[in-house]
Amino acid sequence: MTALAGWTNFYVIVGSSAGALIGLQFVVLTLISQLQAGRGMAEGARAFSTPTIVHFAAVLLLSAGLNAPWQGVSGPAAVCGTIGVAGVVYAATVARRMGTQTQYRPEFEDWLCHAVLPLAAYLTLAMSAYAMRGNASAPLFASAAAALVLLFSGIHNAWDAVTYHVFHKKPPQRETEAEQRTGD
């Protein structure tokens, strides 16, 4: 399919980036797992951390799906449509979780990067799937834009989570060797 052939390098780069960021996110979460977990931490993770991994995975899946050797436009349209519709449902779920969790009070930037931008990206994917039935050129640009929005909002959200945990959470208190010897 000639319309999709020009996008191979783009999706290889974006997909590789998303895959690497998924791995990096797991490394960071492992490193900060030693921090004191407070009440409501699980609901906060479902609202803020898990969606970042899901968005990176969506970009990775989109990249893999659009790099498949399709013979027509129906395959790429199905990939974009499936990810788009599932993502819209998931983004709405994340927005609900953000509003009901008690771990952290979201600010405008949080709503923008965790709810609004991902929802817009998934809506764009769903609409581009429908639009691919005609000329696939413009919808492929829309799909690429959606992938970048998910990738960059994921990067922002991952960085935001790390800085929150580093600057707002305290590691568990450990006794020094001197305190352990003296029994203090």
ABEGO torsion letter per residue (X at the ends): XAAAAAAAAAAAAAAAAAAAAAAAAAAAAAAAAABBBBBGAAAAAAAAAAAAAAAAAAAAAAAAAAABBBABAAAAAAAAAAAAAAAAAAAAAAAAAAAABAABBBBAAAAAAAAAAAAAAAAAAAAAAAAAABBAAAAAAAAAAAAAAAAAAAAAAAAAAAAAAAAABBBBBBBBAAAAAAGX
